[in-house]
Amino acid sequence: MEVAVSDDSIDELSETYLEEVTECVGALDGVFDGGASGVERVESLESRCDETGRSLQSALGAAAPTFRSVYLQAGDLAEFYTRVDEIANHAEAVALDYRATGAYLGPVRPHLREMVADAVVASTHLETATAAYLGTGGGETVSDAVSHIRALERACDDRRHDAVRVAFDEREVADALVVRELVHGVDAVVDSVEDAADHLEFMVSISP
């Protein structure tokens, strides 16, 4: 007979998972600062996120019956964590693309690192939003956290435009195109944070 998983266990797994995803995103800065081990660190962290994510999904499937959203909205919550997984996936994809292309970043490097910083802050707000949804957070509401994420996504769009402009101003077209793909890849990380946040806000709107 399958043993039911307690709400507390799911809450702890969720907190760990979101923190690991944020750490994975933050490790992109080590990729762009020229460190030789940056890509390997992102790969390692993404694998750890996968392991925790699988444990979390299994726990949701075995959640003890309660009147909390963890049980009543288990399907939607599983979809949310699947979207969170995309954040780490995009971060790893950027790191692998950078290693594969050996792109010269030059004056675009500061823009990329600023975009990574935005992504880290956005992911941190997603941690807060998730804790608020689960009822384990502090004062900030889901709506407050999601608003911050959307503002960061808009700011990151502006940084993306600036980075692409600099790439084409400073590099040959072929090189600039490679760098542009990396810039879009980092932007996709922030977009995936917003996508997960949007789904979380939807869950709040239909919460019983």
Solvent accessible surface area in square Angstrom, and as a share of the most:
residue,aa,sasa,rsa
1,M,238,1.06
2,E,133,0.59
3,V,124,0.71
4,A,59,0.45
5,V,37,0.21
6,S,55,0.36
7,D,20,0.11
8,D,98,0.51
9,S,46,0.30
10,I,0,0.00
11,D,19,0.10
12,E,114,0.51
13,L,49,0.24
14,S,2,0.01
15,E,109,0.49
16,T,57,0.33
17,Y,2,0.01
18,L,3,0.01
19,E,84,0.38
20,E,19,0.08
21,V,0,0.00
22,T,16,0.10
23,E,68,0.30
24,C,0,0.00
25,V,0,0.00
26,G,24,0.23
27,A,9,0.07
28,L,0,0.00
29,D,43,0.22
30,G,25,0.24
31,V,3,0.01
32,F,0,0.00
33,D,72,0.37
34,G,56,0.54
35,G,40,0.39
36,A,104,0.81
37,S,79,0.51
38,G,7,0.07
39,V,13,0.07
40,E,85,0.38
41,R,119,0.44
42,V,0,0.00
43,E,48,0.22
44,S,72,0.46
45,L,8,0.04
46,E,10,0.05
47,S,58,0.37
48,R,100,0.37
49,C,0,0.00
50,D,41,0.21
51,E,102,0.46
52,T,16,0.09
53,G,9,0.09
54,R,151,0.55
55,S,55,0.35
56,L,0,0.00
57,Q,58,0.26
58,S,79,0.51
59,A,7,0.06
60,L,7,0.04
61,G,72,0.69
62,A,14,0.11
63,A,12,0.09
64,A,24,0.19
65,P,101,0.64
66,T,46,0.27
67,F,194,0.81
68,R,78,0.28
69,S,24,0.16
70,V,1,0.00
71,Y,90,0.34
72,L,84,0.42
73,Q,12,0.06
74,A,28,0.21
75,G,57,0.55
76,D,43,0.22
77,L,0,0.00
78,A,28,0.21
79,E,67,0.30
80,F,0,0.00
81,Y,2,0.01
82,T,67,0.39
83,R,69,0.25
84,V,0,0.00
85,D,37,0.19
86,E,73,0.33
87,I,0,0.00
88,A,0,0.00
89,N,49,0.25
90,H,61,0.27
91,A,0,0.00
92,E,37,0.16
93,A,45,0.35
94,V,3,0.02
95,A,0,0.00
96,L,61,0.30
97,D,75,0.39
98,Y,37,0.14
99,R,120,0.44
100,A,88,0.68
101,T,73,0.42
102,G,59,0.57
103,A,14,0.11
104,Y,124,0.47
105,L,1,0.00
106,G,18,0.18
107,P,57,0.36
108,V,0,0.00
109,R,68,0.25
110,P,75,0.47
111,H,41,0.18
112,L,0,0.00
113,R,89,0.33
114,E,74,0.33
115,M,0,0.00
116,V,2,0.01
117,A,54,0.42
118,D,12,0.06
119,A,1,0.00
120,V,43,0.24
121,V,69,0.39
122,A,0,0.00
123,S,0,0.00
124,T,63,0.36
125,H,39,0.17
126,L,0,0.00
127,E,41,0.18
128,T,42,0.24
129,A,0,0.00
130,T,3,0.02
131,A,27,0.21
132,A,29,0.22
133,Y,26,0.10
134,L,10,0.05
135,G,65,0.62
136,T,76,0.44
137,G,38,0.36
138,G,74,0.71
139,G,79,0.76
140,E,47,0.21
141,T,71,0.41
142,V,14,0.08
143,S,62,0.40
144,D,68,0.35
145,A,0,0.00
146,V,0,0.00
147,S,61,0.39
148,H,85,0.38
149,I,0,0.00
150,R,77,0.28
151,A,46,0.35
152,L,30,0.15
153,E,21,0.09
154,R,144,0.53
155,A,39,0.30
156,C,0,0.00
157,D,35,0.18
158,D,90,0.47
159,R,76,0.28
160,R,49,0.18
161,H,104,0.46
162,D,58,0.30
163,A,0,0.00
164,V,29,0.17
165,R,132,0.48
166,V,20,0.11
167,A,0,0.00
168,F,74,0.31
169,D,99,0.51
170,E,108,0.48
171,R,72,0.26
172,E,131,0.59
173,V,98,0.56
174,A,73,0.57
175,D,57,0.30
176,A,0,0.00
177,L,70,0.35
178,V,55,0.31
179,V,1,0.01
180,R,80,0.29
181,E,105,0.47
182,L,4,0.02
183,V,0,0.00
184,H,74,0.33
185,G,19,0.18
186,V,0,0.00
187,D,6,0.03
188,A,25,0.19
189,V,0,0.00
190,V,0,0.00
191,D,56,0.29
192,S,9,0.06
193,V,0,0.00
194,E,36,0.16
195,D,63,0.33
196,A,0,0.00
197,A,0,0.00
198,D,57,0.29
199,H,17,0.07
200,L,0,0.00
201,E,52,0.23
202,F,99,0.41
203,M,0,0.00
204,V,66,0.38
205,S,85,0.55
206,I,84,0.43
207,S,45,0.29
208,P,125,0.79
